[in-house]
Amino acid sequence: MTGDKRILVIDDEQAIGELIRKVGETAGFDVRVTSKPAAFKAELESFRPTVIVLDIMMPDADGIELV
């Protein structure tokens, strides 16, 4: 995998996150998935994704707030 193909996913539904992981990895992306806003923020800094997939409606925080 190349270093410029990184997807960071935050979704409170684990099955959706795992589906995105499988599709992304099949396309050659390094994919990290979380459901926790704090973990998402930490990964954003350390992982430096080139693509971000946000769930807009989650119980603790929504994707708009995270952006």
C-alpha positions in Angstrom: 0.0 0.0 0.0 1.2 3.5 -0.7 1.5 6.1 2.0 -0.9 8.5 0.2 -3.9 6.1 0.3 -5.3 6.4 3.9 -9.0 6.3 4.9 -10.2 7.2 8.4 -13.7 6.2 9.2 -15.9 7.2 12.1 -19.3 5.4 12.4 -21.2 4.2 15.4 -22.4 1.2 13.5 -19.6 -1.4 13.5 -20.9 -3.2 10.4 -20.8 -0.1 8.3 -17.3 0.7 9.4 -16.1 -2.8 8.6 -17.8 -2.7 5.2 -16.0 0.5 4.3 -12.7 -1.1 5.6 -13.1 -4.1 3.3 -13.9 -2.0 0.3 -11.1 0.4 1.0 -8.5 -2.3 1.6 -9.6 -4.0 -1.6 -8.9 -0.8 -3.4 -5.4 -0.5 -1.9 -6.1 1.9 1.0 -4.8 1.6 4.5 -8.1 2.0 6.5 -8.7 2.8 10.2 -12.1 2.7 11.7 -13.4 4.0 15.0 -16.7 4.8 16.6 -15.3 7.1 19.3 -14.9 10.9 18.7 -11.7 11.1 20.9 -10.1 8.2 19.0 -11.1 9.8 15.7 -9.3 13.0 16.7 -6.2 11.2 17.8 -6.1 9.2 14.5 -6.6 12.3 12.5 -3.4 13.8 14.0 -1.2 10.6 13.9 -2.6 8.7 10.8 -3.0 11.8 8.6 -5.7 10.4 6.3 -6.1 11.4 2.7 -9.8 10.5 2.8 -12.3 10.8 5.7 -15.6 9.1 6.0 -17.9 10.6 8.6 -21.2 9.4 10.0 -23.4 12.5 10.2 -25.7 11.2 12.9 -24.1 9.5 16.0 -25.2 9.5 19.6 -22.1 11.2 21.2 -21.0 13.6 18.4 -21.9 13.9 14.8 -19.6 14.2 11.8 -20.3 17.9 11.3 -19.1 18.6 14.9 -15.9 16.7 14.2 -15.1 18.6 11.0 
